[in-house]
Amino acid sequence: MRYVVHLSRVPYSLPCRVIGKLQPRTWRVIVGEGDGHLNGGVEQDWLDEDMPREIRWPNTFFYVTVAD
């Protein structure tokens, strides 16, 4: 599944948080953090190229929508 990253909340977006860098080019991200129907979020590994530079820091919050 591909996501579109937003730095601020937009309609139908899910809140996310960066956990940290696991290896070169790979980050652990919680998608849907705090969203009730996801029970605290789903952990996913994202590559550098899927994340804007502004959010490549541990504990950074951002929002995503599903890409068409």
C-alpha positions in Angstrom: 0.0 0.0 0.0 1.3 3.4 -0.9 0.8 6.5 1.2 0.9 10.3 0.6 2.6 12.0 3.4 1.2 15.3 4.9 2.9 17.5 7.5 -0.5 18.7 8.8 -3.9 17.0 9.2 -6.0 16.7 6.1 -9.5 15.1 5.7 -9.4 11.3 5.9 -5.8 11.2 7.0 -4.3 8.8 9.6 -1.8 10.1 12.3 1.6 8.5 12.2 4.8 8.6 14.2 8.4 7.8 13.3 10.0 5.3 15.8 13.5 5.4 14.6 16.0 4.3 12.0 16.5 0.5 11.9 19.2 0.2 9.2 20.6 2.5 6.5 17.6 3.6 4.4 15.0 1.9 6.6 12.7 3.6 9.2 10.2 2.1 11.6 6.9 4.0 11.4 3.6 3.5 13.3 0.7 4.2 11.0 -2.6 5.1 12.6 -1.2 5.8 16.0 -3.9 6.8 18.4 -6.7 5.9 16.0 -9.1 3.7 17.9 -10.0 1.2 15.2 -6.4 0.3 14.6 -5.7 -0.4 18.4 -2.7 1.9 18.6 -1.4 1.7 15.1 0.4 -0.7 12.8 4.2 -0.8 12.7 5.7 -0.7 9.2 9.2 -0.3 7.8 9.6 2.6 5.3 12.4 3.4 3.0 14.1 6.8 2.9 12.7 7.6 -0.5 9.1 7.1 0.8 9.6 9.8 3.5 10.2 13.6 3.1 13.4 14.8 4.8 11.4 16.8 7.3 10.0 13.7 9.0 13.2 11.6 9.2 13.6 12.0 12.9 12.5 9.8 15.8 9.2 10.8 17.4 8.2 13.0 14.5 4.4 13.1 13.9 2.9 13.4 10.5 -0.3 12.3 8.6 -0.9 10.0 5.6 -3.6 9.3 3.1 -3.8 6.3 0.8 -2.5 7.0 -2.7 -4.9 6.5 -5.6 
